[in-house]
Amino acid sequence: MRLSKKVMLSVGLFVTLINMVIFFMVGKRLDNLFMKNLEATARAFYKQIVITRAWVAQQGGVFVRKRPTVEVNPYLPQPYVCTLSGDTLVLRNPAMVTRELSKLSHQMGKLFQFHITSLNPLNPNNAPSQFEKDALLAILHNRDRGHFSEYMRIEQVGPNQYFRYFAPLFTEESCLKCHGDQGYQVGDIRGGISILIPMDDFLAARKRNIIFMAVGGMAASIFVSFFIYLIFKRLIISPLYRLEQTANKIRQGNYSSPIGYLNDDEIGDLGRAMEKMQKAIHASTESILHSERKYRQLLSHSPEAILITNENDEILEANENIARLSQYRVDELAGKPLASILNMKKRVYYNVDDREDEHGGLFESEVIRKDGETIPVEVAMVPKFAIRSNQTGRIYYLRDISGRKKMEVYMLQSEKMFALGQLSAGIAHEIRNPLFAIRNDLDYLRRQTPEESQYQEVYAEMEDGLARVEKIVQSILDYAKPHPLSFDLYDVREVIDKSLMLIRKQMQKNRIRIEVEVAPDLGPVEMDAHQIEQVLVNLLTNAMRAIAQTGRDGQIAISAAQKGQYAVILVSDNGIGISKESLAHIFDPFYSLSSDGTGLGLTIARKIIEQHQGYIRVQSKPNKGARFSIHLPLRQNRKNVNQG
């Protein structure tokens, strides 16, 4: 809420509160005055009645002419007299006069009514009401001789309110003529006079006064509030508004804007303080912007991918290198947990000294890309990096080491191949000659044994074992022995058809349906056709074995198409598939998923493809089949051709 509105509201509430207090006090004062006026009026009326009674008592009563409406008081010893002229005069004592005046007040009076009463009345018409009885008992109970007693209260009679007043009547000497035999003595309270005054006119006048004071108070509140607001706006709000405009310009970066109010008062002092602050902020902002530019340049030009996190390892900032590495945009990484893109569970420290301490840590891990793939990275972590004055975080420097890892795998593979080549040379001399001698001896024994002999079955099993050993030895020699490649341009469809001719009968025997699709725009490819046929036969044989384990009819799909500078041959089957653990080893020497396999078929296939300057990939899931993709360059680079 704006200050002007707060001031207007505060002043209005304050003035209204004051008016309400004044209104309440004036109202209470008027109520008290009116009640005192009612009391004074009732007392005056009471005294007037008492005076009238006293006059009648002093005269010994008054006589009135007997008329049909004039009653005779039966309680007087001589209630009437007859004159010489024959008229009858009826005596009226003070009580009778008072009672008849009371009746007259009931008939004529709207402003006043009164009633004479006693706890021990001679006339039943003077019997007390509940109010009069309460008043007489209270006066008798609290009577203090020498002081005048009275009783009053406001009562609701029907729909109207009345002010009721009661004062006692004391026994005098003249009263004993009629009431002496009742045991009264001079000074005793014989009864009292009850006066009833309607309050309708007072209440109506009171309501009008309340409305008038409320309207007047509201008008006064509005006028005073508006007047104070104008003064406050001119002296305080307007100068503050000009200072606010200047502050907004400073916030927007306009540090040359004039303050706008520098008078010699408290707000002027505030303006001068703002002017000094403006200059200080300008200098500090320039320094911060300069530091920010240097920081951004270092962040964007760093050769490593950089991540900045808070203490909970939630990413606060990153550079473009991490975006290229993880496939996430920089704005997508903000707020993500570090573990969503960096596998912190897979940390490999180079040595014990590199483990995380107060100076940081150096380890290998992997980045989890947006597509789910992983990339090996080298991570250098800097802990307790100051983010704000009271907050620290961490910096992670990530370097892509996938090239280095590939080189390590290639070197390891080369070492394996070299060791295998050395081993195969020894195997050629140490195993083939003894195998040849064993086969000759086995043939001799078989010829010397009758056909019906049970040893013939043993000889057959031994020959199968020897054939398998020879097959393994020949595979090792084929892998280790350098084979000069003979490159020429061949039609991929013809190479595929020749490969299928070698194993078509086995395919038909196992009820395997083969589909071949070669893109019409795929031209001749430079290759060693014999070697590629060997690769395809190996892949098709493995596919047959995988399908056979499912126990159902199989299907193998072979397709070839051109992608860029490569001819891509796909071999897919619906066999049992390959587990994730086995996928990492199927190209390793002597690793086989079949009980009768040598474990060198795929190893030799990959070597042949690499000699063609291509590469082979595999995709598979258990029970979902497998798909091998062979990528062959359309033309060979003669400088890089490996001839063995």
Buried (B, 14 or more C-beta within 10 A) or exposed (E): EEBBEEBBEBBBEBBBEBBEEEBEEBBEEBEEEBBEEBBEBBBEBBEEBBEBBEEBBEEEBBBBEBEEEBEEBEBBEEBBEEEEEEEBBBBBBBBBBBBBBBEEBEEEBEEBBBBBBBBEBBBEEBEBEEBBEBBBEBBEEEEEEEEEBBBBEEEEEEEEBBBBBBBBBBBBEBBBBBBEEBEBEEEBBBBBBBBBBBBEEBEEEBEEBBEEBEEEBEEBBEEBBEEBBEEBBEEBBBBBBBBEEBBEBBEEEEBEBEBBBBEEEEBBEBBEEBBEEBEEBBEEBEEEEEEEEEEEEEBEEEEBBBBBBBEEBBBBBBBBBBBEBBBBEEEBBEEBEBEEBBBEEEBEEEEEEBEEEEEBBBBBBBBBBEEEEEBBBBBBBBBEBEBEEEEEBBBBBBBBBBEEBEEEEEEEBEEBBEEBBEEBBEBBEEBBEEBEEBBEEBEEEBEEBEEEEEEEEBBEEBBEEBEEBBEBBBBBBEBBEEBEBEBEEBBBBEBBBBBBEBBBEEBEEBEBEBEEEBBEEBEBBBBBBBBBBBBBBBBBBBBBBBBBEBEEEBBBBBBBBBEEEBBBBBBBBBBBBBEEEEBEEBBBBBBBBBEEBBBBBBBBBBBBBBBBBBEBEBBBEEEEBBBBBBBBBBEBEEEEEEEE
